[in-house]
Amino acid sequence: MFDFESSSFDDHIFEYEKAFPPSYPYSEEQHEARSYLRARCPAWCDRILLSHSFKNIVDTQTENPTYDTIGYDVCVGDHKPVYLSLTIRLVQ
């Protein structure tokens, strides 16, 4: 929605749609694990980018890739780690 920087690289890299909130800057206080720091604008600093050739071997028939954050309810620092879970096809 507000993230247009990577559009210049669309011919070279691919990113699955982000369906999670910005991964930075979260409070580092244990009792505020879901709160953003007020000093900086929330952003998707943590990303997983793929080449188009890799995207072509992702097996979407078996399962849909999952692109999300880890530790939404837990304080893990000012960044929430992101992960991408997918299945790849064997290419022969």
PDB file of N, CA, C and O in Angstrom:
ATOM      1  N   MET A   1       0.826  -1.178   0.000  1.00  0.00           N
ATOM      2  CA  MET A   1       0.000   0.000   0.000  1.00  0.00           C
ATOM      3  C   MET A   1       0.881   1.257   0.000  1.00  0.00           C
ATOM      4  O   MET A   1       0.795   2.053  -0.935  1.00  0.00           O
ATOM      5  N   PHE A   2       1.724   1.457   1.020  1.00  0.00           N
ATOM      6  CA  PHE A   2       2.579   2.637   1.075  1.00  0.00           C
ATOM      7  C   PHE A   2       4.011   2.318   0.674  1.00  0.00           C
ATOM      8  O   PHE A   2       4.873   3.196   0.691  1.00  0.00           O
ATOM      9  N   ASP A   3       4.263   1.097   0.323  1.00  0.00           N
ATOM     10  CA  ASP A   3       5.617   0.620   0.111  1.00  0.00           C
ATOM     11  C   ASP A   3       5.898   0.493  -1.380  1.00  0.00           C
ATOM     12  O   ASP A   3       5.532  -0.501  -2.005  1.00  0.00           O
ATOM     13  N   PHE A   4       6.544   1.500  -1.941  1.00  0.00           N
ATOM     14  CA  PHE A   4       6.774   1.507  -3.377  1.00  0.00           C
ATOM     15  C   PHE A   4       8.243   1.380  -3.765  1.00  0.00           C
ATOM     16  O   PHE A   4       8.547   1.288  -4.954  1.00  0.00           O
ATOM     17  N   GLU A   5       9.172   1.370  -2.794  1.00  0.00           N
ATOM     18  CA  GLU A   5      10.592   1.358  -3.141  1.00  0.00           C
ATOM     19  C   GLU A   5      10.976   0.188  -4.014  1.00  0.00           C
ATOM     20  O   GLU A   5      11.762   0.343  -4.949  1.00  0.00           O
ATOM     21  N   SER A   6      10.442  -0.968  -3.729  1.00  0.00           N
ATOM     22  CA  SER A   6      10.871  -2.171  -4.450  1.00  0.00           C
ATOM     23  C   SER A   6      10.299  -2.260  -5.859  1.00  0.00           C
ATOM     24  O   SER A   6      10.740  -3.112  -6.630  1.00  0.00           O
ATOM     25  N   SER A   7       9.340  -1.422  -6.226  1.00  0.00           N
ATOM     26  CA  SER A   7       8.734  -1.517  -7.558  1.00  0.00           C
ATOM     27  C   SER A   7       9.760  -1.311  -8.671  1.00  0.00           C
ATOM     28  O   SER A   7       9.561  -1.806  -9.780  1.00  0.00           O
ATOM     29  N   SER A   8      10.840  -0.601  -8.405  1.00  0.00           N
ATOM     30  CA  SER A   8      11.900  -0.415  -9.401  1.00  0.00           C
ATOM     31  C   SER A   8      12.605  -1.722  -9.723  1.00  0.00           C
ATOM     32  O   SER A   8      13.240  -1.847 -10.770  1.00  0.00           O
ATOM     33  N   PHE A   9      12.497  -2.690  -8.833  1.00  0.00           N
ATOM     34  CA  PHE A   9      13.210  -3.954  -8.995  1.00  0.00           C
ATOM     35  C   PHE A   9      12.296  -5.109  -9.380  1.00  0.00           C
ATOM     36  O   PHE A   9      12.727  -6.262  -9.377  1.00  0.00           O
ATOM     37  N   ASP A  10      11.043  -4.817  -9.711  1.00  0.00           N
ATOM     38  CA  ASP A  10      10.063  -5.870 -10.006  1.00  0.00           C
ATOM     39  C   ASP A  10      10.509  -6.845 -11.090  1.00  0.00           C
ATOM     40  O   ASP A  10      10.108  -8.009 -11.072  1.00  0.00           O
ATOM     41  N   ASP A  11      11.321  -6.394 -12.024  1.00  0.00           N
ATOM     42  CA  ASP A  11      11.800  -7.290 -13.083  1.00  0.00           C
ATOM     43  C   ASP A  11      12.846  -8.275 -12.570  1.00  0.00           C
ATOM     44  O   ASP A  11      13.132  -9.273 -13.231  1.00  0.00           O
ATOM     45  N   HIS A  12      13.416  -8.006 -11.401  1.00  0.00           N
ATOM     46  CA  HIS A  12      14.531  -8.811 -10.893  1.00  0.00           C
ATOM     47  C   HIS A  12      14.206  -9.602  -9.631  1.00  0.00           C
ATOM     48  O   HIS A  12      14.746 -10.688  -9.420  1.00  0.00           O
ATOM     49  N   ILE A  13      13.328  -9.063  -8.793  1.00  0.00           N
ATOM     50  CA  ILE A  13      13.008  -9.728  -7.528  1.00  0.00           C
ATOM     51  C   ILE A  13      11.500  -9.790  -7.320  1.00  0.00           C
ATOM     52  O   ILE A  13      10.729  -9.072  -7.958  1.00  0.00           O
ATOM     53  N   PHE A  14      11.108 -10.670  -6.409  1.00  0.00           N
ATOM     54  CA  PHE A  14       9.700 -10.877  -6.100  1.00  0.00           C
ATOM     55  C   PHE A  14       9.547 -10.927  -4.586  1.00  0.00           C
ATOM     56  O   PHE A  14      10.410 -11.454  -3.885  1.00  0.00           O
ATOM     57  N   GLU A  15       8.452 -10.381  -4.088  1.00  0.00           N
ATOM     58  CA  GLU A  15       8.128 -10.489  -2.667  1.00  0.00           C
ATOM     59  C   GLU A  15       6.663 -10.884  -2.556  1.00  0.00           C
ATOM     60  O   GLU A  15       5.800 -10.298  -3.210  1.00  0.00           O
ATOM     61  N   TYR A  16       6.390 -11.882  -1.721  1.00  0.00           N
ATOM     62  CA  TYR A  16       4.996 -12.245  -1.480  1.00  0.00           C
ATOM     63  C   TYR A  16       4.301 -11.082  -0.787  1.00  0.00           C
ATOM     64  O   TYR A  16       4.949 -10.264  -0.133  1.00  0.00           O
ATOM     65  N   GLU A  17       2.995 -11.010  -0.930  1.00  0.00           N
ATOM     66  CA  GLU A  17       2.226  -9.923  -0.329  1.00  0.00           C
ATOM     67  C   GLU A  17       2.381  -9.935   1.188  1.00  0.00           C
ATOM     68  O   GLU A  17       2.299 -10.984   1.827  1.00  0.00           O
ATOM     69  N   LYS A  18       2.604  -8.758   1.748  1.00  0.00           N
ATOM     70  CA  LYS A  18       2.735  -8.620   3.200  1.00  0.00           C
ATOM     71  C   LYS A  18       1.336  -8.467   3.787  1.00  0.00           C
ATOM     72  O   LYS A  18       0.671  -7.457   3.559  1.00  0.00           O
ATOM     73  N   ALA A  19       0.891  -9.466   4.541  1.00  0.00           N
ATOM     74  CA  ALA A  19      -0.420  -9.413   5.196  1.00  0.00           C
ATOM     75  C   ALA A  19      -0.241  -9.200   6.697  1.00  0.00           C
ATOM     76  O   ALA A  19      -1.163  -9.430   7.480  1.00  0.00           O
ATOM     77  N   PHE A  20       0.944  -8.763   7.086  1.00  0.00           N
ATOM     78  CA  PHE A  20       1.254  -8.538   8.493  1.00  0.00           C
ATOM     79  C   PHE A  20       1.584  -7.062   8.702  1.00  0.00           C
ATOM     80  O   PHE A  20       1.961  -6.370   7.757  1.00  0.00           O
ATOM     81  N   PRO A  21       1.444  -6.578   9.939  1.00  0.00           N
ATOM     82  CA  PRO A  21       1.741  -5.168  10.205  1.00  0.00           C
ATOM     83  C   PRO A  21       3.239  -4.886  10.070  1.00  0.00           C
ATOM     84  O   PRO A  21       4.041  -5.819  10.062  1.00  0.00           O
ATOM     85  N   PRO A  22       3.621  -3.623   9.965  1.00  0.00           N
ATOM     86  CA  PRO A  22       5.046  -3.282   9.894  1.00  0.00           C
ATOM     87  C   PRO A  22       5.839  -3.963  11.011  1.00  0.00           C
ATOM     88  O   PRO A  22       5.363  -4.079  12.140  1.00  0.00           O
ATOM     89  N   SER A  23       7.040  -4.405  10.687  1.00  0.00           N
ATOM     90  CA  SER A  23       7.846  -5.194  11.624  1.00  0.00           C
ATOM     91  C   SER A  23       8.801  -4.351  12.472  1.00  0.00           C
ATOM     92  O   SER A  23       9.611  -4.904  13.216  1.00  0.00           O
ATOM     93  N   TYR A  24       8.721  -3.035  12.373  1.00  0.00           N
ATOM     94  CA  TYR A  24       9.645  -2.136  13.069  1.00  0.00           C
ATOM     95  C   TYR A  24       8.959  -0.792  13.263  1.00  0.00           C
ATOM     96  O   TYR A  24       8.152  -0.433  12.406  1.00  0.00           O
ATOM     97  N   PRO A  25       9.202  -0.037  14.287  1.00  0.00           N
ATOM     98  CA  PRO A  25      10.007  -0.213  15.482  1.00  0.00           C
ATOM     99  C   PRO A  25       9.119  -0.523  16.694  1.00  0.00           C
ATOM    100  O   PRO A  25       8.375   0.343  17.155  1.00  0.00           O
ATOM    101  N   TYR A  26       9.191  -1.697  17.185  1.00  0.00           N
ATOM    102  CA  TYR A  26       8.396  -2.103  18.349  1.00  0.00           C
ATOM    103  C   TYR A  26       9.084  -1.701  19.649  1.00  0.00           C
ATOM    104  O   TYR A  26      10.307  -1.584  19.716  1.00  0.00           O
ATOM    105  N   SER A  27       8.280  -1.497  20.660  1.00  0.00           N
ATOM    106  CA  SER A  27       8.798  -1.213  21.993  1.00  0.00           C
ATOM    107  C   SER A  27       9.573  -2.433  22.488  1.00  0.00           C
ATOM    108  O   SER A  27       9.217  -3.572  22.189  1.00  0.00           O
ATOM    109  N   GLU A  28      10.630  -2.179  23.243  1.00  0.00           N
ATOM    110  CA  GLU A  28      11.412  -3.277  23.813  1.00  0.00           C
ATOM    111  C   GLU A  28      11.014  -3.559  25.260  1.00  0.00           C
ATOM    112  O   GLU A  28      11.696  -4.306  25.961  1.00  0.00           O
ATOM    113  N   GLU A  29       9.924  -2.969  25.699  1.00  0.00           N
ATOM    114  CA  GLU A  29       9.397  -3.217  27.040  1.00  0.00           C
ATOM    115  C   GLU A  29       8.546  -4.483  27.014  1.00  0.00           C
ATOM    116  O   GLU A  29       7.688  -4.631  26.144  1.00  0.00           O
ATOM    117  N   GLN A  30       8.773  -5.396  27.957  1.00  0.00           N
ATOM    118  CA  GLN A  30       8.055  -6.680  27.996  1.00  0.00           C
ATOM    119  C   GLN A  30       6.541  -6.512  27.982  1.00  0.00           C
ATOM    120  O   GLN A  30       5.844  -7.280  27.318  1.00  0.00           O
ATOM    121  N   HIS A  31       6.025  -5.534  28.695  1.00  0.00           N
ATOM    122  CA  HIS A  31       4.574  -5.351  28.809  1.00  0.00           C
ATOM    123  C   HIS A  31       3.971  -4.591  27.617  1.00  0.00           C
ATOM    124  O   HIS A  31       2.759  -4.379  27.573  1.00  0.00           O
ATOM    125  N   GLU A  32       4.798  -4.183  26.663  1.00  0.00           N
ATOM    126  CA  GLU A  32       4.316  -3.444  25.491  1.00  0.00           C
ATOM    127  C   GLU A  32       4.736  -4.133  24.193  1.00  0.00           C
ATOM    128  O   GLU A  32       5.137  -3.461  23.244  1.00  0.00           O
ATOM    129  N   ALA A  33       4.651  -5.440  24.139  1.00  0.00           N
ATOM    130  CA  ALA A  33       5.146  -6.206  22.990  1.00  0.00           C
ATOM    131  C   ALA A  33       4.464  -5.840  21.675  1.00  0.00           C
ATOM    132  O   ALA A  33       5.052  -6.019  20.609  1.00  0.00           O
ATOM    133  N   ARG A  34       3.240  -5.331  21.731  1.00  0.00           N
ATOM    134  CA  ARG A  34       2.501  -4.967  20.509  1.00  0.00           C
ATOM    135  C   ARG A  34       2.555  -3.475  20.185  1.00  0.00           C
ATOM    136  O   ARG A  34       1.943  -3.034  19.212  1.00  0.00           O
ATOM    137  N   SER A  35       3.270  -2.703  20.978  1.00  0.00           N
ATOM    138  CA  SER A  35       3.290  -1.245  20.798  1.00  0.00           C
ATOM    139  C   SER A  35       4.488  -0.800  19.969  1.00  0.00           C
ATOM    140  O   SER A  35       5.595  -1.313  20.125  1.00  0.00           O
ATOM    141  N   TYR A  36       4.247   0.160  19.089  1.00  0.00           N
ATOM    142  CA  TYR A  36       5.336   0.757  18.310  1.00  0.00           C
ATOM    143  C   TYR A  36       5.996   1.865  19.116  1.00  0.00           C
ATOM    144  O   TYR A  36       5.354   2.512  19.944  1.00  0.00           O
ATOM    145  N   LEU A  37       7.287   2.077  18.866  1.00  0.00           N
ATOM    146  CA  LEU A  37       7.972   3.230  19.446  1.00  0.00           C
ATOM    147  C   LEU A  37       7.421   4.482  18.767  1.00  0.00           C
ATOM    148  O   LEU A  37       7.109   4.457  17.576  1.00  0.00           O
ATOM    149  N   ARG A  38       7.304   5.544  19.499  1.00  0.00           N
ATOM    150  CA  ARG A  38       6.722   6.765  18.936  1.00  0.00           C
ATOM    151  C   ARG A  38       7.744   7.616  18.180  1.00  0.00           C
ATOM    152  O   ARG A  38       7.359   8.524  17.443  1.00  0.00           O
ATOM    153  N   ALA A  39       9.029   7.342  18.348  1.00  0.00           N
ATOM    154  CA  ALA A  39      10.072   8.174  17.751  1.00  0.00           C
ATOM    155  C   ALA A  39      10.262   7.924  16.255  1.00  0.00           C
ATOM    156  O   ALA A  39      10.811   8.776  15.556  1.00  0.00           O
ATOM    157  N   ARG A  40       9.816   6.770  15.755  1.00  0.00           N
ATOM    158  CA  ARG A  40      10.023   6.437  14.339  1.00  0.00           C
ATOM    159  C   ARG A  40       8.734   5.946  13.718  1.00  0.00           C
ATOM    160  O   ARG A  40       7.846   5.434  14.400  1.00  0.00           O
ATOM    161  N   CYS A  41       8.652   6.113  12.428  1.00  0.00           N
ATOM    162  CA  CYS A  41       7.473   5.675  11.673  1.00  0.00           C
ATOM    163  C   CYS A  41       7.519   4.160  11.481  1.00  0.00           C
ATOM    164  O   CYS A  41       8.562   3.636  11.090  1.00  0.00           O
ATOM    165  N   PRO A  42       6.424   3.434  11.744  1.00  0.00           N
ATOM    166  CA  PRO A  42       6.410   1.984  11.495  1.00  0.00           C
ATOM    167  C   PRO A  42       6.737   1.669  10.035  1.00  0.00           C
ATOM    168  O   PRO A  42       6.300   2.372   9.125  1.00  0.00           O
ATOM    169  N   ALA A  43       7.508   0.608   9.826  1.00  0.00           N
ATOM    170  CA  ALA A  43       7.945   0.242   8.476  1.00  0.00           C
ATOM    171  C   ALA A  43       8.185  -1.258   8.373  1.00  0.00           C
ATOM    172  O   ALA A  43       8.350  -1.946   9.380  1.00  0.00           O
ATOM    173  N   TRP A  44       8.199  -1.747   7.150  1.00  0.00           N
ATOM    174  CA  TRP A  44       8.514  -3.146   6.861  1.00  0.00           C
ATOM    175  C   TRP A  44      10.004  -3.220   6.531  1.00  0.00           C
ATOM    176  O   TRP A  44      10.377  -3.373   5.368  1.00  0.00           O
ATOM    177  N   CYS A  45      10.850  -3.112   7.547  1.00  0.00           N
ATOM    178  CA  CYS A  45      12.304  -3.158   7.341  1.00  0.00           C
ATOM    179  C   CYS A  45      12.794  -4.576   7.111  1.00  0.00           C
ATOM    180  O   CYS A  45      13.821  -4.783   6.465  1.00  0.00           O
ATOM    181  N   ASP A  46      12.083  -5.533   7.624  1.00  0.00           N
ATOM    182  CA  ASP A  46      12.493  -6.934   7.562  1.00  0.00           C
ATOM    183  C   ASP A  46      11.700  -7.598   6.447  1.00  0.00           C
ATOM    184  O   ASP A  46      10.476  -7.699   6.523  1.00  0.00           O
ATOM    185  N   ARG A  47      12.404  -8.052   5.409  1.00  0.00           N
ATOM    186  CA  ARG A  47      11.738  -8.548   4.208  1.00  0.00           C
ATOM    187  C   ARG A  47      12.415  -9.813   3.716  1.00  0.00           C
ATOM    188  O   ARG A  47      13.575 -10.074   4.032  1.00  0.00           O
ATOM    189  N   ILE A  48      11.685 -10.591   2.945  1.00  0.00           N
ATOM    190  CA  ILE A  48      12.248 -11.756   2.263  1.00  0.00           C
ATOM    191  C   ILE A  48      11.954 -11.571   0.781  1.00  0.00           C
ATOM    192  O   ILE A  48      10.800 -11.576   0.355  1.00  0.00           O
ATOM    193  N   LEU A  49      13.016 -11.410   0.010  1.00  0.00           N
ATOM    194  CA  LEU A  49      12.906 -11.186  -1.424  1.00  0.00           C
ATOM    195  C   LEU A  49      13.427 -12.410  -2.166  1.00  0.00           C
ATOM    196  O   LEU A  49      14.414 -13.021  -1.757  1.00  0.00           O
ATOM    197  N   LEU A  50      12.761 -12.759  -3.251  1.00  0.00           N
ATOM    198  CA  LEU A  50      13.127 -13.940  -4.033  1.00  0.00           C
ATOM    199  C   LEU A  50      13.435 -13.547  -5.466  1.00  0.00           C
ATOM    200  O   LEU A  50      12.917 -12.553  -5.977  1.00  0.00           O
ATOM    201  N   SER A  51      14.274 -14.329  -6.102  1.00  0.00           N
ATOM    202  CA  SER A  51      14.452 -14.155  -7.543  1.00  0.00           C
ATOM    203  C   SER A  51      13.245 -14.781  -8.242  1.00  0.00           C
ATOM    204  O   SER A  51      12.587 -15.659  -7.684  1.00  0.00           O
ATOM    205  N   HIS A  52      12.962 -14.336  -9.440  1.00  0.00           N
ATOM    206  CA  HIS A  52      11.842 -14.913 -10.189  1.00  0.00           C
ATOM    207  C   HIS A  52      12.111 -16.383 -10.524  1.00  0.00           C
ATOM    208  O   HIS A  52      11.176 -17.182 -10.587  1.00  0.00           O
ATOM    209  N   SER A  53      13.374 -16.744 -10.737  1.00  0.00           N
ATOM    210  CA  SER A  53      13.678 -18.150 -11.036  1.00  0.00           C
ATOM    211  C   SER A  53      13.377 -19.040  -9.832  1.00  0.00           C
ATOM    212  O   SER A  53      12.915 -20.168 -10.004  1.00  0.00           O
ATOM    213  N   PHE A  54      13.631 -18.553  -8.620  1.00  0.00           N
ATOM    214  CA  PHE A  54      13.274 -19.338  -7.435  1.00  0.00           C
ATOM    215  C   PHE A  54      11.761 -19.413  -7.289  1.00  0.00           C
ATOM    216  O   PHE A  54      11.219 -20.474  -6.980  1.00  0.00           O
ATOM    217  N   LYS A  55      11.084 -18.305  -7.507  1.00  0.00           N
ATOM    218  CA  LYS A  55       9.618 -18.286  -7.403  1.00  0.00           C
ATOM    219  C   LYS A  55       8.998 -19.335  -8.326  1.00  0.00           C
ATOM    220  O   LYS A  55       7.961 -19.913  -8.001  1.00  0.00           O
ATOM    221  N   ASN A  56       9.625 -19.577  -9.465  1.00  0.00           N
ATOM    222  CA  ASN A  56       9.093 -20.544 -10.431  1.00  0.00           C
ATOM    223  C   ASN A  56       9.139 -21.986  -9.939  1.00  0.00           C
ATOM    224  O   ASN A  56       8.434 -22.835 -10.485  1.00  0.00           O
ATOM    225  N   ILE A  57       9.948 -22.288  -8.924  1.00  0.00           N
ATOM    226  CA  ILE A  57       9.992 -23.663  -8.416  1.00  0.00           C
ATOM    227  C   ILE A  57       9.221 -23.832  -7.103  1.00  0.00           C
ATOM    228  O   ILE A  57       9.255 -24.903  -6.498  1.00  0.00           O
ATOM    229  N   VAL A  58       8.532 -22.783  -6.664  1.00  0.00           N
ATOM    230  CA  VAL A  58       7.690 -22.889  -5.468  1.00  0.00           C
ATOM    231  C   VAL A  58       6.451 -23.696  -5.827  1.00  0.00           C
ATOM    232  O   VAL A  58       5.772 -23.412  -6.813  1.00  0.00           O
ATOM    233  N   ASP A  59       6.169 -24.702  -5.016  1.00  0.00           N
ATOM    234  CA  ASP A  59       5.021 -25.585  -5.244  1.00  0.00           C
ATOM    235  C   ASP A  59       3.798 -25.010  -4.539  1.00  0.00           C
ATOM    236  O   ASP A  59       3.644 -25.173  -3.329  1.00  0.00           O
ATOM    237  N   THR A  60       2.932 -24.344  -5.287  1.00  0.00           N
ATOM    238  CA  THR A  60       1.715 -23.782  -4.700  1.00  0.00           C
ATOM    239  C   THR A  60       0.552 -24.766  -4.786  1.00  0.00           C
ATOM    240  O   THR A  60      -0.536 -24.477  -4.287  1.00  0.00           O
ATOM    241  N   GLN A  61       0.765 -25.924  -5.411  1.00  0.00           N
ATOM    242  CA  GLN A  61      -0.268 -26.960  -5.478  1.00  0.00           C
ATOM    243  C   GLN A  61      -0.417 -27.656  -4.124  1.00  0.00           C
ATOM    244  O   GLN A  61      -1.528 -28.007  -3.725  1.00  0.00           O
ATOM    245  N   THR A  62       0.696 -27.854  -3.421  1.00  0.00           N
ATOM    246  CA  THR A  62       0.704 -28.555  -2.140  1.00  0.00           C
ATOM    247  C   THR A  62       0.214 -27.656  -1.007  1.00  0.00           C
ATOM    248  O   THR A  62      -0.652 -28.050  -0.226  1.00  0.00           O
ATOM    249  N   GLU A  63       0.770 -26.453  -0.923  1.00  0.00           N
ATOM    250  CA  GLU A  63       0.377 -25.503   0.122  1.00  0.00           C
ATOM    251  C   GLU A  63       0.695 -24.096  -0.349  1.00  0.00           C
ATOM    252  O   GLU A  63       1.586 -23.885  -1.172  1.00  0.00           O
ATOM    253  N   ASN A  64      -0.045 -23.141   0.184  1.00  0.00           N
ATOM    254  CA  ASN A  64       0.239 -21.747  -0.128  1.00  0.00           C
ATOM    255  C   ASN A  64       1.370 -21.258   0.763  1.00  0.00           C
ATOM    256  O   ASN A  64       1.397 -21.580   1.951  1.00  0.00           O
ATOM    257  N   PRO A  65       2.301 -20.489   0.217  1.00  0.00           N
ATOM    258  CA  PRO A  65       3.369 -19.936   1.049  1.00  0.00           C
ATOM    259  C   PRO A  65       2.799 -19.063   2.166  1.00  0.00           C
ATOM    260  O   PRO A  65       1.779 -18.396   1.991  1.00  0.00           O
ATOM    261  N   THR A  66       3.472 -19.078   3.309  1.00  0.00           N
ATOM    262  CA  THR A  66       3.086 -18.256   4.454  1.00  0.00           C
ATOM    263  C   THR A  66       4.207 -17.262   4.722  1.00  0.00           C
ATOM    264  O   THR A  66       5.344 -17.656   4.982  1.00  0.00           O
ATOM    265  N   TYR A  67       3.889 -15.984   4.660  1.00  0.00           N
ATOM    266  CA  TYR A  67       4.844 -14.896   4.883  1.00  0.00           C
ATOM    267  C   TYR A  67       4.291 -14.095   6.052  1.00  0.00           C
ATOM    268  O   TYR A  67       3.234 -13.476   5.933  1.00  0.00           O
ATOM    269  N   ASP A  68       4.998 -14.100   7.187  1.00  0.00           N
ATOM    270  CA  ASP A  68       4.427 -13.509   8.396  1.00  0.00           C
ATOM    271  C   ASP A  68       5.539 -13.117   9.362  1.00  0.00           C
ATOM    272  O   ASP A  68       6.722 -13.304   9.077  1.00  0.00           O
ATOM    273  N   THR A  69       5.140 -12.570  10.508  1.00  0.00           N
ATOM    274  CA  THR A  69       6.090 -12.239  11.566  1.00  0.00           C
ATOM    275  C   THR A  69       6.041 -13.291  12.665  1.00  0.00           C
ATOM    276  O   THR A  69       5.076 -14.045  12.787  1.00  0.00           O
ATOM    277  N   ILE A  70       7.098 -13.321  13.453  1.00  0.00           N
ATOM    278  CA  ILE A  70       7.199 -14.217  14.607  1.00  0.00           C
ATOM    279  C   ILE A  70       7.179 -13.345  15.860  1.00  0.00           C
ATOM    280  O   ILE A  70       7.768 -12.264  15.877  1.00  0.00           O
ATOM    281  N   GLY A  71       6.509 -13.810  16.896  1.00  0.00           N
ATOM    282  CA  GLY A  71       6.568 -13.126  18.185  1.00  0.00           C
ATOM    283  C   GLY A  71       5.709 -11.891  18.295  1.00  0.00           C
ATOM    284  O   GLY A  71       6.103 -10.917  18.937  1.00  0.00           O
ATOM    285  N   TYR A  72       4.540 -11.913  17.678  1.00  0.00           N
ATOM    286  CA  TYR A  72       3.679 -10.723  17.719  1.00  0.00           C
ATOM    287  C   TYR A  72       3.300 -10.336  19.146  1.00  0.00           C
ATOM    288  O   TYR A  72       3.194  -9.149  19.457  1.00  0.00           O
ATOM    289  N   ASP A  73       3.098 -11.310  20.004  1.00  0.00           N
ATOM    290  CA  ASP A  73       2.703 -11.030  21.389  1.00  0.00           C
ATOM    291  C   ASP A  73       3.869 -11.069  22.371  1.00  0.00           C
ATOM    292  O   ASP A  73       3.664 -10.965  23.580  1.00  0.00           O
ATOM    293  N   VAL A  74       5.085 -11.216  21.862  1.00  0.00           N
ATOM    294  CA  VAL A  74       6.261 -11.362  22.719  1.00  0.00           C
ATOM    295  C   VAL A  74       7.281 -10.288  22.355  1.00  0.00           C
ATOM    296  O   VAL A  74       7.458  -9.973  21.178  1.00  0.00           O
ATOM    297  N   CYS A  75       7.938  -9.736  23.341  1.00  0.00           N
ATOM    298  CA  CYS A  75       8.996  -8.765  23.077  1.00  0.00           C
ATOM    299  C   CYS A  75      10.238  -9.510  22.588  1.00  0.00           C
ATOM    300  O   CYS A  75      10.824 -10.307  23.321  1.00  0.00           O
ATOM    301  N   VAL A  76      10.626  -9.243  21.352  1.00  0.00           N
ATOM    302  CA  VAL A  76      11.831  -9.869  20.786  1.00  0.00           C
ATOM    303  C   VAL A  76      12.793  -8.797  20.272  1.00  0.00           C
ATOM    304  O   VAL A  76      13.610  -9.059  19.390  1.00  0.00           O
ATOM    305  N   GLY A  77      12.689  -7.602  20.823  1.00  0.00           N
ATOM    306  CA  GLY A  77      13.510  -6.486  20.361  1.00  0.00           C
ATOM    307  C   GLY A  77      12.661  -5.509  19.569  1.00  0.00           C
ATOM    308  O   GLY A  77      11.437  -5.629  19.531  1.00  0.00           O
ATOM    309  N   ASP A  78      13.317  -4.535  18.932  1.00  0.00           N
ATOM    310  CA  ASP A  78      12.544  -3.520  18.214  1.00  0.00           C
ATOM    311  C   ASP A  78      12.088  -3.968  16.827  1.00  0.00           C
ATOM    312  O   ASP A  78      11.268  -3.295  16.203  1.00  0.00           O
ATOM    313  N   HIS A  79      12.607  -5.092  16.337  1.00  0.00           N
ATOM    314  CA  HIS A  79      12.152  -5.694  15.077  1.00  0.00           C
ATOM    315  C   HIS A  79      11.409  -6.986  15.382  1.00  0.00           C
ATOM    316  O   HIS A  79      11.817  -7.743  16.263  1.00  0.00           O
ATOM    317  N   LYS A  80      10.325  -7.245  14.664  1.00  0.00           N
ATOM    318  CA  LYS A  80       9.666  -8.557  14.734  1.00  0.00           C
ATOM    319  C   LYS A  80      10.246  -9.370  13.581  1.00  0.00           C
ATOM    320  O   LYS A  80      10.126  -8.955  12.429  1.00  0.00           O
ATOM    321  N   PRO A  81      10.870 -10.515  13.854  1.00  0.00           N
ATOM    322  CA  PRO A  81      11.428 -11.324  12.774  1.00  0.00           C
ATOM    323  C   PRO A  81      10.331 -11.779  11.811  1.00  0.00           C
ATOM    324  O   PRO A  81       9.198 -12.033  12.221  1.00  0.00           O
ATOM    325  N   VAL A  82      10.677 -11.878  10.544  1.00  0.00           N
ATOM    326  CA  VAL A  82       9.728 -12.370   9.543  1.00  0.00           C
ATOM    327  C   VAL A  82      10.176 -13.745   9.064  1.00  0.00           C
ATOM    328  O   VAL A  82      11.353 -14.095   9.153  1.00  0.00           O
ATOM    329  N   TYR A  83       9.216 -14.521   8.553  1.00  0.00           N
ATOM    330  CA  TYR A  83       9.545 -15.834   8.004  1.00  0.00           C
ATOM    331  C   TYR A  83       8.722 -16.086   6.757  1.00  0.00           C
ATOM    332  O   TYR A  83       7.659 -15.497   6.556  1.00  0.00           O
ATOM    333  N   LEU A  84       9.235 -16.968   5.932  1.00  0.00           N
ATOM    334  CA  LEU A  84       8.534 -17.422   4.737  1.00  0.00           C
ATOM    335  C   LEU A  84       8.581 -18.941   4.746  1.00  0.00           C
ATOM    336  O   LEU A  84       9.655 -19.541   4.690  1.00  0.00           O
ATOM    337  N   SER A  85       7.414 -19.554   4.816  1.00  0.00           N
ATOM    338  CA  SER A  85       7.313 -21.013   4.800  1.00  0.00           C
ATOM    339  C   SER A  85       6.710 -21.416   3.462  1.00  0.00           C
ATOM    340  O   SER A  85       5.630 -20.955   3.092  1.00  0.00           O
ATOM    341  N   LEU A  86       7.417 -22.279   2.741  1.00  0.00           N
ATOM    342  CA  LEU A  86       6.929 -22.713   1.436  1.00  0.00           C
ATOM    343  C   LEU A  86       7.482 -24.080   1.088  1.00  0.00           C
ATOM    344  O   LEU A  86       8.397 -24.579   1.744  1.00  0.00           O
ATOM    345  N   THR A  87       6.929 -24.673   0.068  1.00  0.00           N
ATOM    346  CA  THR A  87       7.392 -25.963  -0.438  1.00  0.00           C
ATOM    347  C   THR A  87       7.944 -25.735  -1.835  1.00  0.00           C
ATOM    348  O   THR A  87       7.349 -25.016  -2.638  1.00  0.00           O
ATOM    349  N   ILE A  88       9.084 -26.350  -2.122  1.00  0.00           N
ATOM    350  CA  ILE A  88       9.626 -26.226  -3.473  1.00  0.00           C
ATOM    351  C   ILE A  88       9.484 -27.550  -4.213  1.00  0.00           C
ATOM    352  O   ILE A  88       9.543 -28.626  -3.619  1.00  0.00           O
ATOM    353  N   ARG A  89       9.297 -27.444  -5.515  1.00  0.00           N
ATOM    354  CA  ARG A  89       9.205 -28.627  -6.372  1.00  0.00           C
ATOM    355  C   ARG A  89      10.611 -29.080  -6.725  1.00  0.00           C
ATOM    356  O   ARG A  89      11.518 -28.263  -6.885  1.00  0.00           O
ATOM    357  N   LEU A  90      10.780 -30.368  -6.843  1.00  0.00           N
ATOM    358  CA  LEU A  90      12.044 -30.887  -7.343  1.00  0.00           C
ATOM    359  C   LEU A  90      12.058 -30.705  -8.853  1.00  0.00           C
ATOM    360  O   LEU A  90      11.131 -31.121  -9.548  1.00  0.00           O
ATOM    361  N   VAL A  91      13.094 -30.094  -9.343  1.00  0.00           N
ATOM    362  CA  VAL A  91      13.218 -29.861 -10.779  1.00  0.00           C
ATOM    363  C   VAL A  91      14.195 -30.881 -11.330  1.00  0.00           C
ATOM    364  O   VAL A  91      15.321 -31.013 -10.849  1.00  0.00           O
ATOM    365  N   GLN A  92      13.742 -31.604 -12.353  1.00  0.00           N
ATOM    366  CA  GLN A  92      14.620 -32.646 -12.914  1.00  0.00           C
ATOM    367  C   GLN A  92      15.044 -32.299 -14.308  1.00  0.00           C
ATOM    368  O   GLN A  92      15.783 -33.058 -14.936  1.00  0.00           O
TER     369      GLN A  92
END
